[in-house]
Amino acid sequence: MIAALAAVGMGVLSAFGSLQQGDQQAKIANANADISIRNAGQARYAAREEAAQIRLRSQYVTGQQKATQGATGIYVNSGTAADFRQATEEQFELDALKALYTGELQASAFEQEAVLSRYAGKMAKRNSYFAAGFGFANSSIGAYNAVQYAKTPIATNTSVMGGVQNPYVQPLR
């Protein structure tokens, strides 16, 4: 009977431990998801800053081009000189857009990571319920088996044949 109570007690402790473990895993997964969301925002911010720097460089470079063209006596407001500066500005704008797109891809990857992390947390919590249930059921079966064993002739210190006392087995007290 003590074995049965011990088995049930261990089952309760095991179930509680499984639930606690699932809860902790869910909390960690949610914390990781929060970090991923912050990383997504930082990726977007960094991309906007990089694009702004590229556009500033564009203004500087095209200004230098215009100054150099003007200093050499080239008419700077039309023709090849203007086309050249426009092509330079377009290339810089493409670089700025590429920086923004790359930042958006990074942010999207971080957001997807957050979704997966939250899902993993939910699954850990759900799995802990199953583990707790199976652990408790297993210990209950163990307790039932212990009670059934206690009722057997071997456990009651009698021989299976005719109820003769076994001299080599000490009685249970």
C-alpha positions as CSV (number, residue, x, y, z in Angstrom):
1,M,0.0,0.0,0.0
2,I,2.9,2.3,0.8
3,A,4.3,1.6,-2.7
4,A,1.0,2.6,-4.2
5,L,0.9,5.9,-2.4
6,A,4.5,6.5,-3.3
7,A,3.8,5.8,-7.0
8,V,0.8,8.2,-7.0
9,G,2.9,10.9,-5.2
10,M,5.7,10.5,-7.7
11,G,3.1,10.8,-10.5
12,V,1.8,14.0,-9.1
13,L,5.3,15.5,-8.7
14,S,6.2,14.3,-12.2
15,A,3.0,15.9,-13.7
16,F,3.7,19.2,-11.8
17,G,7.3,19.1,-13.1
18,S,6.2,18.6,-16.7
19,L,3.7,21.5,-16.5
20,Q,6.4,23.8,-15.0
21,Q,8.9,22.8,-17.7
22,G,6.3,23.5,-20.4
23,D,5.5,26.9,-18.8
24,Q,9.2,27.9,-18.7
25,Q,9.8,26.8,-22.3
26,A,6.8,28.9,-23.4
27,K,8.1,31.9,-21.5
28,I,11.5,31.6,-23.0
29,A,10.0,31.2,-26.5
30,N,7.9,34.3,-26.0
31,A,10.9,36.3,-24.8
32,N,12.8,35.2,-27.8
33,A,9.9,36.3,-30.0
34,D,9.9,39.7,-28.4
35,I,13.6,40.1,-29.1
36,S,13.0,39.1,-32.8
37,I,10.3,41.8,-33.1
38,R,12.7,44.4,-31.7
39,N,15.4,43.2,-34.1
40,A,12.9,43.6,-37.0
41,G,12.4,47.2,-36.0
42,Q,16.1,47.8,-35.7
43,A,16.7,46.3,-39.1
44,R,14.2,48.7,-40.7
45,Y,15.7,51.7,-38.8
46,A,19.2,50.8,-39.9
47,A,18.0,50.4,-43.5
48,R,16.4,53.8,-43.5
49,E,19.5,55.4,-42.0
50,E,21.7,53.7,-44.7
51,A,19.4,54.9,-47.5
52,A,19.6,58.4,-46.1
53,Q,23.4,58.2,-46.1
54,I,23.4,57.0,-49.6
55,R,21.1,59.9,-50.7
56,L,23.4,62.4,-49.0
57,R,26.4,60.9,-50.8
58,S,24.5,61.2,-54.0
59,Q,23.9,64.9,-53.4
60,Y,27.6,65.4,-52.6
61,V,28.9,63.4,-55.6
62,T,26.5,65.1,-58.1
63,G,27.4,68.5,-56.6
64,Q,31.1,67.7,-57.1
65,Q,30.4,66.6,-60.6
66,K,28.5,69.8,-61.4
67,A,31.2,71.9,-59.9
68,T,33.9,70.2,-61.8
69,Q,31.9,70.4,-65.0
70,G,31.3,74.1,-64.5
71,A,34.9,74.8,-63.7
72,T,36.0,73.2,-66.9
73,G,33.6,75.4,-68.9
74,I,31.0,72.8,-69.7
75,Y,27.4,74.0,-69.8
76,V,26.0,72.0,-66.8
77,N,22.2,72.3,-67.2
78,S,21.6,70.3,-70.3
79,G,23.2,67.8,-72.6
80,T,25.7,65.1,-71.7
81,A,26.7,66.8,-68.4
82,A,23.1,66.8,-67.1
83,D,22.6,63.3,-68.3
84,F,25.7,62.1,-66.6
85,R,24.7,63.6,-63.2
86,Q,21.1,62.2,-63.6
87,A,22.6,58.7,-64.3
88,T,24.7,59.1,-61.1
89,E,21.7,60.2,-59.1
90,E,19.6,57.3,-60.4
91,Q,22.4,54.8,-59.5
92,F,22.6,56.2,-56.0
93,E,18.8,56.0,-55.7
94,L,18.9,52.4,-56.7
95,D,21.5,51.8,-54.0
96,A,19.2,53.5,-51.5
97,L,16.2,51.4,-52.5
98,K,18.4,48.3,-52.4
99,A,19.3,49.1,-48.8
100,L,15.7,49.6,-47.9
101,Y,14.7,46.3,-49.5
102,T,17.5,44.5,-47.8
103,G,16.4,45.9,-44.4
104,E,12.8,44.9,-45.1
105,L,13.9,41.4,-45.9
106,Q,15.9,41.2,-42.7
107,A,12.9,42.6,-40.7
108,S,10.6,40.1,-42.4
109,A,12.9,37.2,-41.4
110,F,13.0,38.4,-37.8
111,E,9.2,38.7,-37.7
112,Q,8.9,35.2,-39.1
113,E,11.3,34.0,-36.5
114,A,9.1,35.6,-33.8
115,V,6.0,33.8,-35.2
116,L,7.8,30.5,-35.1
117,S,9.2,31.1,-31.6
118,R,5.7,31.9,-30.3
119,Y,4.4,28.7,-31.9
120,A,7.2,26.7,-30.4
121,G,6.2,28.1,-27.0
122,K,2.6,27.1,-27.5
123,M,3.6,23.6,-28.5
124,A,5.9,23.2,-25.5
125,K,3.1,24.2,-23.2
126,R,0.7,21.8,-25.0
127,N,3.2,19.0,-24.9
128,S,3.7,19.5,-21.2
129,Y,0.0,18.8,-20.7
130,F,0.4,15.5,-22.5
131,A,3.5,14.6,-20.6
132,A,1.8,15.4,-17.3
133,G,-1.2,13.3,-18.2
134,F,0.9,10.4,-19.3
135,G,3.2,10.6,-16.3
136,F,0.3,10.6,-13.9
137,A,-1.5,7.8,-15.8
138,N,1.7,5.8,-15.7
139,S,2.2,6.3,-12.0
140,S,-1.5,5.4,-11.4
141,I,-1.0,2.1,-13.3
142,G,2.1,1.5,-11.2
143,A,0.0,2.1,-8.0
144,Y,-2.7,-0.2,-9.2
145,N,-0.1,-2.9,-10.0
146,A,1.5,-2.4,-6.5
147,V,-2.0,-3.0,-4.9
148,Q,-2.6,-6.0,-7.1
149,Y,0.8,-7.4,-6.2
150,A,0.1,-7.0,-2.5
151,K,-2.9,-9.3,-2.9
152,T,-0.9,-12.1,-4.5
153,P,0.1,-15.2,-2.6
154,I,3.8,-14.4,-3.0
155,A,3.4,-11.0,-1.5
156,T,1.4,-12.4,1.5
157,N,4.2,-14.9,2.2
158,T,2.4,-18.1,1.4
159,S,3.2,-20.6,-1.2
160,V,1.1,-20.8,-4.3
161,M,0.7,-24.5,-3.6
162,G,-1.7,-25.2,-0.9
163,G,-1.1,-22.1,1.3
164,V,2.0,-23.6,2.9
165,Q,4.2,-21.1,4.7
166,N,7.6,-20.4,2.9
167,P,10.3,-20.7,5.6
168,Y,12.8,-18.6,3.5
169,V,10.6,-15.5,3.3
170,Q,10.2,-13.2,6.3
171,P,6.7,-12.0,6.9
172,L,5.8,-8.4,6.0
173,R,5.1,-6.2,9.0
